[in-house]
Amino acid sequence: MVLAMAGVLIMTPNAISAAALMALIAGMELQVRAVEEPYLLKAHGPDFLAYAARVGRFVPFVGRMRNTQQATDGGP
């Protein structure tokens, strides 16, 4: 979906397309941090923390969780 929106931005480079892409990325980040990660932590506990420390959210090695505090409160 992000790739498709980036394509729209390339084909029609204007402020509306750029704002739509930024809103999409922000919405995805919010959904992952506020909904998915707390659920996975609750469902899988320490196994999820170990996994999240090894891999990135969307890109390998980028956005990895560094500690349990980040996993529970969504902090940086």
PDB file of N, CA, C and O in Angstrom, chain B, residues numbered from 101:
ATOM      1  N   MET B 101       0.816  -1.179   0.000  1.00  0.00           N
ATOM      2  CA  MET B 101       0.000   0.000   0.000  1.00  0.00           C
ATOM      3  C   MET B 101       0.874   1.262   0.000  1.00  0.00           C
ATOM      4  O   MET B 101       0.587   2.232  -0.701  1.00  0.00           O
ATOM      5  N   VAL B 102       1.934   1.225   0.794  1.00  0.00           N
ATOM      6  CA  VAL B 102       2.848   2.368   0.832  1.00  0.00           C
ATOM      7  C   VAL B 102       3.533   2.526  -0.514  1.00  0.00           C
ATOM      8  O   VAL B 102       3.715   3.642  -1.000  1.00  0.00           O
ATOM      9  N   LEU B 103       3.911   1.410  -1.111  1.00  0.00           N
ATOM     10  CA  LEU B 103       4.555   1.460  -2.422  1.00  0.00           C
ATOM     11  C   LEU B 103       3.615   2.043  -3.473  1.00  0.00           C
ATOM     12  O   LEU B 103       4.044   2.830  -4.317  1.00  0.00           O
ATOM     13  N   ALA B 104       2.355   1.672  -3.432  1.00  0.00           N
ATOM     14  CA  ALA B 104       1.374   2.208  -4.375  1.00  0.00           C
ATOM     15  C   ALA B 104       1.205   3.714  -4.177  1.00  0.00           C
ATOM     16  O   ALA B 104       1.141   4.471  -5.146  1.00  0.00           O
ATOM     17  N   MET B 105       1.133   4.140  -2.918  1.00  0.00           N
ATOM     18  CA  MET B 105       0.982   5.573  -2.652  1.00  0.00           C
ATOM     19  C   MET B 105       2.230   6.335  -3.056  1.00  0.00           C
ATOM     20  O   MET B 105       2.136   7.467  -3.530  1.00  0.00           O
ATOM     21  N   ALA B 106       3.402   5.733  -2.874  1.00  0.00           N
ATOM     22  CA  ALA B 106       4.637   6.375  -3.329  1.00  0.00           C
ATOM     23  C   ALA B 106       4.623   6.513  -4.845  1.00  0.00           C
ATOM     24  O   ALA B 106       5.101   7.514  -5.379  1.00  0.00           O
ATOM     25  N   GLY B 107       4.080   5.519  -5.544  1.00  0.00           N
ATOM     26  CA  GLY B 107       3.943   5.606  -6.996  1.00  0.00           C
ATOM     27  C   GLY B 107       3.019   6.734  -7.412  1.00  0.00           C
ATOM     28  O   GLY B 107       3.287   7.435  -8.387  1.00  0.00           O
ATOM     29  N   VAL B 108       1.931   6.910  -6.675  1.00  0.00           N
ATOM     30  CA  VAL B 108       1.018   8.022  -6.958  1.00  0.00           C
ATOM     31  C   VAL B 108       1.744   9.345  -6.764  1.00  0.00           C
ATOM     32  O   VAL B 108       1.569  10.272  -7.555  1.00  0.00           O
ATOM     33  N   LEU B 109       2.555   9.437  -5.722  1.00  0.00           N
ATOM     34  CA  LEU B 109       3.315  10.667  -5.470  1.00  0.00           C
ATOM     35  C   LEU B 109       4.295  10.950  -6.605  1.00  0.00           C
ATOM     36  O   LEU B 109       4.479  12.102  -6.997  1.00  0.00           O
ATOM     37  N   ILE B 110       4.922   9.904  -7.129  1.00  0.00           N
ATOM     38  CA  ILE B 110       5.864  10.093  -8.239  1.00  0.00           C
ATOM     39  C   ILE B 110       5.129  10.536  -9.501  1.00  0.00           C
ATOM     40  O   ILE B 110       5.615  11.391 -10.242  1.00  0.00           O
ATOM     41  N   MET B 111       3.946   9.946  -9.745  1.00  0.00           N
ATOM     42  CA  MET B 111       3.187  10.302 -10.954  1.00  0.00           C
ATOM     43  C   MET B 111       2.543  11.675 -10.847  1.00  0.00           C
ATOM     44  O   MET B 111       2.443  12.390 -11.844  1.00  0.00           O
ATOM     45  N   THR B 112       2.108  12.050  -9.659  1.00  0.00           N
ATOM     46  CA  THR B 112       1.465  13.349  -9.456  1.00  0.00           C
ATOM     47  C   THR B 112       2.122  14.051  -8.272  1.00  0.00           C
ATOM     48  O   THR B 112       1.563  14.077  -7.175  1.00  0.00           O
ATOM     49  N   PRO B 113       3.291  14.611  -8.489  1.00  0.00           N
ATOM     50  CA  PRO B 113       4.021  15.229  -7.373  1.00  0.00           C
ATOM     51  C   PRO B 113       3.381  16.549  -6.927  1.00  0.00           C
ATOM     52  O   PRO B 113       3.655  17.614  -7.481  1.00  0.00           O
ATOM     53  N   ASN B 114       2.528  16.444  -5.915  1.00  0.00           N
ATOM     54  CA  ASN B 114       1.920  17.645  -5.359  1.00  0.00           C
ATOM     55  C   ASN B 114       1.746  17.476  -3.853  1.00  0.00           C
ATOM     56  O   ASN B 114       2.011  16.406  -3.305  1.00  0.00           O
ATOM     57  N   ALA B 115       1.308  18.517  -3.206  1.00  0.00           N
ATOM     58  CA  ALA B 115       1.203  18.513  -1.745  1.00  0.00           C
ATOM     59  C   ALA B 115       0.169  17.509  -1.246  1.00  0.00           C
ATOM     60  O   ALA B 115       0.354  16.906  -0.189  1.00  0.00           O
ATOM     61  N   ILE B 116      -0.901  17.326  -1.985  1.00  0.00           N
ATOM     62  CA  ILE B 116      -1.943  16.390  -1.557  1.00  0.00           C
ATOM     63  C   ILE B 116      -1.415  14.958  -1.562  1.00  0.00           C
ATOM     64  O   ILE B 116      -1.660  14.207  -0.619  1.00  0.00           O
ATOM     65  N   SER B 117      -0.700  14.577  -2.606  1.00  0.00           N
ATOM     66  CA  SER B 117      -0.123  13.229  -2.676  1.00  0.00           C
ATOM     67  C   SER B 117       0.903  13.017  -1.569  1.00  0.00           C
ATOM     68  O   SER B 117       0.944  11.954  -0.949  1.00  0.00           O
ATOM     69  N   ALA B 118       1.725  14.022  -1.324  1.00  0.00           N
ATOM     70  CA  ALA B 118       2.730  13.918  -0.266  1.00  0.00           C
ATOM     71  C   ALA B 118       2.061  13.803   1.102  1.00  0.00           C
ATOM     72  O   ALA B 118       2.488  13.006   1.937  1.00  0.00           O
ATOM     73  N   ALA B 119       1.022  14.588   1.332  1.00  0.00           N
ATOM     74  CA  ALA B 119       0.304  14.526   2.606  1.00  0.00           C
ATOM     75  C   ALA B 119      -0.380  13.171   2.783  1.00  0.00           C
ATOM     76  O   ALA B 119      -0.408  12.631   3.889  1.00  0.00           O
ATOM     77  N   ALA B 120      -0.928  12.625   1.708  1.00  0.00           N
ATOM     78  CA  ALA B 120      -1.573  11.313   1.786  1.00  0.00           C
ATOM     79  C   ALA B 120      -0.558  10.229   2.126  1.00  0.00           C
ATOM     80  O   ALA B 120      -0.847   9.339   2.926  1.00  0.00           O
ATOM     81  N   LEU B 121       0.627  10.296   1.526  1.00  0.00           N
ATOM     82  CA  LEU B 121       1.670   9.316   1.830  1.00  0.00           C
ATOM     83  C   LEU B 121       2.107   9.429   3.287  1.00  0.00           C
ATOM     84  O   LEU B 121       2.268   8.415   3.965  1.00  0.00           O
ATOM     85  N   MET B 122       2.297  10.643   3.767  1.00  0.00           N
ATOM     86  CA  MET B 122       2.694  10.839   5.163  1.00  0.00           C
ATOM     87  C   MET B 122       1.604  10.352   6.121  1.00  0.00           C
ATOM     88  O   MET B 122       1.911   9.748   7.148  1.00  0.00           O
ATOM     89  N   ALA B 123       0.336  10.611   5.793  1.00  0.00           N
ATOM     90  CA  ALA B 123      -0.767  10.147   6.639  1.00  0.00           C
ATOM     91  C   ALA B 123      -0.835   8.624   6.666  1.00  0.00           C
ATOM     92  O   ALA B 123      -1.110   8.031   7.709  1.00  0.00           O
ATOM     93  N   LEU B 124      -0.588   7.997   5.530  1.00  0.00           N
ATOM     94  CA  LEU B 124      -0.585   6.539   5.466  1.00  0.00           C
ATOM     95  C   LEU B 124       0.527   5.952   6.329  1.00  0.00           C
ATOM     96  O   LEU B 124       0.298   5.007   7.084  1.00  0.00           O
ATOM     97  N   ILE B 125       1.712   6.503   6.220  1.00  0.00           N
ATOM     98  CA  ILE B 125       2.844   6.014   7.014  1.00  0.00           C
ATOM     99  C   ILE B 125       2.587   6.237   8.507  1.00  0.00           C
ATOM    100  O   ILE B 125       2.848   5.351   9.321  1.00  0.00           O
ATOM    101  N   ALA B 126       2.081   7.408   8.864  1.00  0.00           N
ATOM    102  CA  ALA B 126       1.789   7.697  10.275  1.00  0.00           C
ATOM    103  C   ALA B 126       0.705   6.763  10.807  1.00  0.00           C
ATOM    104  O   ALA B 126       0.801   6.285  11.937  1.00  0.00           O
ATOM    105  N   GLY B 127      -0.311   6.505  10.013  1.00  0.00           N
ATOM    106  CA  GLY B 127      -1.374   5.592  10.423  1.00  0.00           C
ATOM    107  C   GLY B 127      -0.874   4.176  10.635  1.00  0.00           C
ATOM    108  O   GLY B 127      -1.278   3.500  11.581  1.00  0.00           O
ATOM    109  N   MET B 128       0.010   3.727   9.747  1.00  0.00           N
ATOM    110  CA  MET B 128       0.580   2.387   9.895  1.00  0.00           C
ATOM    111  C   MET B 128       1.424   2.290  11.161  1.00  0.00           C
ATOM    112  O   MET B 128       1.315   1.319  11.910  1.00  0.00           O
ATOM    113  N   GLU B 129       2.259   3.289  11.399  1.00  0.00           N
ATOM    114  CA  GLU B 129       3.090   3.292  12.608  1.00  0.00           C
ATOM    115  C   GLU B 129       2.218   3.262  13.863  1.00  0.00           C
ATOM    116  O   GLU B 129       2.485   2.506  14.797  1.00  0.00           O
ATOM    117  N   LEU B 130       1.189   4.081  13.876  1.00  0.00           N
ATOM    118  CA  LEU B 130       0.296   4.143  15.028  1.00  0.00           C
ATOM    119  C   LEU B 130      -0.395   2.805  15.259  1.00  0.00           C
ATOM    120  O   LEU B 130      -0.482   2.341  16.395  1.00  0.00           O
ATOM    121  N   GLN B 131      -0.882   2.189  14.202  1.00  0.00           N
ATOM    122  CA  GLN B 131      -1.573   0.912  14.323  1.00  0.00           C
ATOM    123  C   GLN B 131      -0.637  -0.185  14.829  1.00  0.00           C
ATOM    124  O   GLN B 131      -1.020  -0.995  15.673  1.00  0.00           O
ATOM    125  N   VAL B 132       0.582  -0.207  14.311  1.00  0.00           N
ATOM    126  CA  VAL B 132       1.540  -1.228  14.737  1.00  0.00           C
ATOM    127  C   VAL B 132       1.931  -1.020  16.196  1.00  0.00           C
ATOM    128  O   VAL B 132       1.947  -1.974  16.974  1.00  0.00           O
ATOM    129  N   ARG B 133       2.244   0.211  16.570  1.00  0.00           N
ATOM    130  CA  ARG B 133       2.713   0.478  17.934  1.00  0.00           C
ATOM    131  C   ARG B 133       1.600   0.404  18.973  1.00  0.00           C
ATOM    132  O   ARG B 133       1.829  -0.071  20.086  1.00  0.00           O
ATOM    133  N   ALA B 134       0.395   0.867  18.628  1.00  0.00           N
ATOM    134  CA  ALA B 134      -0.684   0.940  19.611  1.00  0.00           C
ATOM    135  C   ALA B 134      -1.557  -0.308  19.659  1.00  0.00           C
ATOM    136  O   ALA B 134      -2.189  -0.575  20.681  1.00  0.00           O
ATOM    137  N   VAL B 135      -1.602  -1.079  18.568  1.00  0.00           N
ATOM    138  CA  VAL B 135      -2.505  -2.227  18.528  1.00  0.00           C
ATOM    139  C   VAL B 135      -1.743  -3.547  18.418  1.00  0.00           C
ATOM    140  O   VAL B 135      -1.886  -4.418  19.277  1.00  0.00           O
ATOM    141  N   GLU B 136      -0.941  -3.699  17.374  1.00  0.00           N
ATOM    142  CA  GLU B 136      -0.309  -4.993  17.108  1.00  0.00           C
ATOM    143  C   GLU B 136       0.726  -5.388  18.154  1.00  0.00           C
ATOM    144  O   GLU B 136       0.673  -6.494  18.691  1.00  0.00           O
ATOM    145  N   GLU B 137       1.664  -4.497  18.448  1.00  0.00           N
ATOM    146  CA  GLU B 137       2.744  -4.864  19.366  1.00  0.00           C
ATOM    147  C   GLU B 137       2.245  -5.160  20.783  1.00  0.00           C
ATOM    148  O   GLU B 137       2.705  -6.135  21.377  1.00  0.00           O
ATOM    149  N   PRO B 138       1.325  -4.371  21.358  1.00  0.00           N
ATOM    150  CA  PRO B 138       0.805  -4.750  22.680  1.00  0.00           C
ATOM    151  C   PRO B 138       0.081  -6.102  22.663  1.00  0.00           C
ATOM    152  O   PRO B 138       0.196  -6.881  23.609  1.00  0.00           O
ATOM    153  N   TYR B 139      -0.660  -6.377  21.592  1.00  0.00           N
ATOM    154  CA  TYR B 139      -1.330  -7.672  21.491  1.00  0.00           C
ATOM    155  C   TYR B 139      -0.314  -8.812  21.425  1.00  0.00           C
ATOM    156  O   TYR B 139      -0.448  -9.813  22.128  1.00  0.00           O
ATOM    157  N   LEU B 140       0.695  -8.655  20.584  1.00  0.00           N
ATOM    158  CA  LEU B 140       1.706  -9.706  20.454  1.00  0.00           C
ATOM    159  C   LEU B 140       2.473  -9.906  21.756  1.00  0.00           C
ATOM    160  O   LEU B 140       2.812 -11.035  22.110  1.00  0.00           O
ATOM    161  N   LEU B 141       2.745  -8.825  22.463  1.00  0.00           N
ATOM    162  CA  LEU B 141       3.422  -8.929  23.755  1.00  0.00           C
ATOM    163  C   LEU B 141       2.558  -9.692  24.757  1.00  0.00           C
ATOM    164  O   LEU B 141       3.054 -10.539  25.500  1.00  0.00           O
ATOM    165  N   LYS B 142       1.275  -9.387  24.769  1.00  0.00           N
ATOM    166  CA  LYS B 142       0.356 -10.073  25.677  1.00  0.00           C
ATOM    167  C   LYS B 142       0.198 -11.547  25.299  1.00  0.00           C
ATOM    168  O   LYS B 142       0.133 -12.412  26.173  1.00  0.00           O
ATOM    169  N   ALA B 143       0.139 -11.828  24.010  1.00  0.00           N
ATOM    170  CA  ALA B 143      -0.086 -13.199  23.547  1.00  0.00           C
ATOM    171  C   ALA B 143       1.162 -14.071  23.652  1.00  0.00           C
ATOM    172  O   ALA B 143       1.058 -15.259  23.959  1.00  0.00           O
ATOM    173  N   HIS B 144       2.343 -13.497  23.403  1.00  0.00           N
ATOM    174  CA  HIS B 144       3.561 -14.303  23.306  1.00  0.00           C
ATOM    175  C   HIS B 144       4.615 -13.985  24.360  1.00  0.00           C
ATOM    176  O   HIS B 144       5.580 -14.736  24.504  1.00  0.00           O
ATOM    177  N   GLY B 145       4.453 -12.898  25.094  1.00  0.00           N
ATOM    178  CA  GLY B 145       5.353 -12.550  26.194  1.00  0.00           C
ATOM    179  C   GLY B 145       6.815 -12.427  25.801  1.00  0.00           C
ATOM    180  O   GLY B 145       7.143 -11.735  24.838  1.00  0.00           O
ATOM    181  N   PRO B 146       7.699 -13.095  26.540  1.00  0.00           N
ATOM    182  CA  PRO B 146       9.145 -12.958  26.320  1.00  0.00           C
ATOM    183  C   PRO B 146       9.600 -13.406  24.930  1.00  0.00           C
ATOM    184  O   PRO B 146      10.592 -12.900  24.406  1.00  0.00           O
ATOM    185  N   ASP B 147       8.880 -14.349  24.339  1.00  0.00           N
ATOM    186  CA  ASP B 147       9.254 -14.785  22.986  1.00  0.00           C
ATOM    187  C   ASP B 147       9.116 -13.639  21.986  1.00  0.00           C
ATOM    188  O   ASP B 147       9.958 -13.471  21.104  1.00  0.00           O
ATOM    189  N   PHE B 148       8.046 -12.849  22.129  1.00  0.00           N
ATOM    190  CA  PHE B 148       7.876 -11.705  21.236  1.00  0.00           C
ATOM    191  C   PHE B 148       8.957 -10.661  21.477  1.00  0.00           C
ATOM    192  O   PHE B 148       9.471 -10.076  20.524  1.00  0.00           O
ATOM    193  N   LEU B 149       9.309 -10.420  22.734  1.00  0.00           N
ATOM    194  CA  LEU B 149      10.359  -9.441  23.030  1.00  0.00           C
ATOM    195  C   LEU B 149      11.682  -9.851  22.403  1.00  0.00           C
ATOM    196  O   LEU B 149      12.398  -9.012  21.856  1.00  0.00           O
ATOM    197  N   ALA B 150      12.009 -11.128  22.479  1.00  0.00           N
ATOM    198  CA  ALA B 150      13.251 -11.612  21.866  1.00  0.00           C
ATOM    199  C   ALA B 150      13.199 -11.446  20.351  1.00  0.00           C
ATOM    200  O   ALA B 150      14.181 -11.036  19.731  1.00  0.00           O
ATOM    201  N   TYR B 151      12.064 -11.761  19.764  1.00  0.00           N
ATOM    202  CA  TYR B 151      11.894 -11.607  18.320  1.00  0.00           C
ATOM    203  C   TYR B 151      12.002 -10.136  17.912  1.00  0.00           C
ATOM    204  O   TYR B 151      12.707  -9.798  16.961  1.00  0.00           O
ATOM    205  N   ALA B 152      11.298  -9.266  18.640  1.00  0.00           N
ATOM    206  CA  ALA B 152      11.285  -7.840  18.302  1.00  0.00           C
ATOM    207  C   ALA B 152      12.654  -7.200  18.472  1.00  0.00           C
ATOM    208  O   ALA B 152      12.956  -6.206  17.812  1.00  0.00           O
ATOM    209  N   ALA B 153      13.483  -7.754  19.346  1.00  0.00           N
ATOM    210  CA  ALA B 153      14.837  -7.227  19.521  1.00  0.00           C
ATOM    211  C   ALA B 153      15.753  -7.634  18.367  1.00  0.00           C
ATOM    212  O   ALA B 153      16.771  -6.985  18.126  1.00  0.00           O
ATOM    213  N   ARG B 154      15.396  -8.708  17.652  1.00  0.00           N
ATOM    214  CA  ARG B 154      16.227  -9.198  16.545  1.00  0.00           C
ATOM    215  C   ARG B 154      15.857  -8.599  15.192  1.00  0.00           C
ATOM    216  O   ARG B 154      16.728  -8.437  14.338  1.00  0.00           O
ATOM    217  N   VAL B 155      14.601  -8.271  14.979  1.00  0.00           N
ATOM    218  CA  VAL B 155      14.147  -7.836  13.654  1.00  0.00           C
ATOM    219  C   VAL B 155      13.581  -6.424  13.718  1.00  0.00           C
ATOM    220  O   VAL B 155      13.305  -5.910  14.803  1.00  0.00           O
ATOM    221  N   GLY B 156      13.409  -5.804  12.570  1.00  0.00           N
ATOM    222  CA  GLY B 156      12.830  -4.472  12.507  1.00  0.00           C
ATOM    223  C   GLY B 156      11.330  -4.531  12.294  1.00  0.00           C
ATOM    224  O   GLY B 156      10.782  -5.583  11.963  1.00  0.00           O
ATOM    225  N   ARG B 157      10.671  -3.405  12.485  1.00  0.00           N
ATOM    226  CA  ARG B 157       9.223  -3.365  12.283  1.00  0.00           C
ATOM    227  C   ARG B 157       8.863  -3.558  10.815  1.00  0.00           C
ATOM    228  O   ARG B 157       8.060  -4.431  10.485  1.00  0.00           O
ATOM    229  N   PHE B 158       9.442  -2.760   9.943  1.00  0.00           N
ATOM    230  CA  PHE B 158       9.095  -2.806   8.522  1.00  0.00           C
ATOM    231  C   PHE B 158      10.295  -3.119   7.644  1.00  0.00           C
ATOM    232  O   PHE B 158      10.146  -3.711   6.574  1.00  0.00           O
ATOM    233  N   VAL B 159      11.482  -2.727   8.088  1.00  0.00           N
ATOM    234  CA  VAL B 159      12.720  -2.928   7.338  1.00  0.00           C
ATOM    235  C   VAL B 159      13.677  -3.694   8.252  1.00  0.00           C
ATOM    236  O   VAL B 159      13.808  -3.342   9.424  1.00  0.00           O
ATOM    237  N   PRO B 160      14.347  -4.729   7.745  1.00  0.00           N
ATOM    238  CA  PRO B 160      15.250  -5.486   8.616  1.00  0.00           C
ATOM    239  C   PRO B 160      16.266  -4.599   9.333  1.00  0.00           C
ATOM    240  O   PRO B 160      16.901  -3.743   8.717  1.00  0.00           O
ATOM    241  N   PHE B 161      16.410  -4.807  10.616  1.00  0.00           N
ATOM    242  CA  PHE B 161      17.362  -4.134  11.507  1.00  0.00           C
ATOM    243  C   PHE B 161      17.031  -2.665  11.776  1.00  0.00           C
ATOM    244  O   PHE B 161      17.798  -1.994  12.467  1.00  0.00           O
ATOM    245  N   VAL B 162      15.932  -2.148  11.263  1.00  0.00           N
ATOM    246  CA  VAL B 162      15.531  -0.761  11.512  1.00  0.00           C
ATOM    247  C   VAL B 162      14.245  -0.786  12.334  1.00  0.00           C
ATOM    248  O   VAL B 162      13.260  -1.405  11.930  1.00  0.00           O
ATOM    249  N   GLY B 163      14.250  -0.121  13.473  1.00  0.00           N
ATOM    250  CA  GLY B 163      13.069  -0.067  14.318  1.00  0.00           C
ATOM    251  C   GLY B 163      12.948  -1.218  15.288  1.00  0.00           C
ATOM    252  O   GLY B 163      11.846  -1.570  15.707  1.00  0.00           O
ATOM    253  N   ARG B 164      14.085  -1.812  15.652  1.00  0.00           N
ATOM    254  CA  ARG B 164      14.050  -2.920  16.610  1.00  0.00           C
ATOM    255  C   ARG B 164      13.752  -2.414  18.012  1.00  0.00           C
ATOM    256  O   ARG B 164      14.132  -1.298  18.367  1.00  0.00           O
ATOM    257  N   MET B 165      13.074  -3.229  18.808  1.00  0.00           N
ATOM    258  CA  MET B 165      12.862  -2.906  20.217  1.00  0.00           C
ATOM    259  C   MET B 165      14.162  -3.146  20.955  1.00  0.00           C
ATOM    260  O   MET B 165      14.843  -4.143  20.716  1.00  0.00           O
ATOM    261  N   ARG B 166      14.508  -2.237  21.850  1.00  0.00           N
ATOM    262  CA  ARG B 166      15.773  -2.366  22.571  1.00  0.00           C
ATOM    263  C   ARG B 166      15.598  -2.930  23.968  1.00  0.00           C
ATOM    264  O   ARG B 166      16.512  -3.559  24.501  1.00  0.00           O
ATOM    265  N   ASN B 167      14.422  -2.710  24.576  1.00  0.00           N
ATOM    266  CA  ASN B 167      14.212  -3.213  25.937  1.00  0.00           C
ATOM    267  C   ASN B 167      12.732  -3.421  26.207  1.00  0.00           C
ATOM    268  O   ASN B 167      11.892  -3.078  25.374  1.00  0.00           O
ATOM    269  N   THR B 168      12.410  -3.978  27.358  1.00  0.00           N
ATOM    270  CA  THR B 168      11.014  -4.247  27.688  1.00  0.00           C
ATOM    271  C   THR B 168      10.239  -2.972  27.972  1.00  0.00           C
ATOM    272  O   THR B 168       9.029  -2.938  27.748  1.00  0.00           O
ATOM    273  N   GLN B 169      10.888  -1.930  28.453  1.00  0.00           N
ATOM    274  CA  GLN B 169      10.202  -0.665  28.713  1.00  0.00           C
ATOM    275  C   GLN B 169       9.625  -0.104  27.424  1.00  0.00           C
ATOM    276  O   GLN B 169       8.501   0.397  27.421  1.00  0.00           O
ATOM    277  N   GLN B 170      10.370  -0.179  26.335  1.00  0.00           N
ATOM    278  CA  GLN B 170       9.887   0.312  25.050  1.00  0.00           C
ATOM    279  C   GLN B 170       8.679  -0.503  24.611  1.00  0.00           C
ATOM    280  O   GLN B 170       7.743   0.054  24.039  1.00  0.00           O
ATOM    281  N   ALA B 171       8.676  -1.781  24.858  1.00  0.00           N
ATOM    282  CA  ALA B 171       7.578  -2.635  24.436  1.00  0.00           C
ATOM    283  C   ALA B 171       6.300  -2.338  25.211  1.00  0.00           C
ATOM    284  O   ALA B 171       5.208  -2.445  24.654  1.00  0.00           O
ATOM    285  N   THR B 172       6.414  -1.972  26.473  1.00  0.00           N
ATOM    286  CA  THR B 172       5.224  -1.771  27.283  1.00  0.00           C
ATOM    287  C   THR B 172       4.652  -0.368  27.198  1.00  0.00           C
ATOM    288  O   THR B 172       3.441  -0.193  27.337  1.00  0.00           O
ATOM    289  N   ASP B 173       5.491   0.636  26.975  1.00  0.00           N
ATOM    290  CA  ASP B 173       4.960   2.002  26.939  1.00  0.00           C
ATOM    291  C   ASP B 173       5.067   2.661  25.575  1.00  0.00           C
ATOM    292  O   ASP B 173       4.632   3.802  25.420  1.00  0.00           O
ATOM    293  N   GLY B 174       5.625   1.992  24.591  1.00  0.00           N
ATOM    294  CA  GLY B 174       5.733   2.561  23.262  1.00  0.00           C
ATOM    295  C   GLY B 174       6.784   3.636  23.135  1.00  0.00           C
ATOM    296  O   GLY B 174       6.783   4.367  22.145  1.00  0.00           O
ATOM    297  N   GLY B 175       7.677   3.764  24.089  1.00  0.00           N
ATOM    298  CA  GLY B 175       8.708   4.806  24.064  1.00  0.00           C
ATOM    299  C   GLY B 175       9.819   4.502  23.095  1.00  0.00           C
ATOM    300  O   GLY B 175       9.908   3.380  22.596  1.00  0.00           O
ATOM    301  N   PRO B 176      10.691   5.492  22.808  1.00  0.00           N
ATOM    302  CA  PRO B 176      11.780   5.301  21.839  1.00  0.00           C
ATOM    303  C   PRO B 176      12.866   4.449  22.314  1.00  0.00           C
ATOM    304  O   PRO B 176      13.832   4.218  21.587  1.00  0.00           O
TER     305      PRO B 176
END
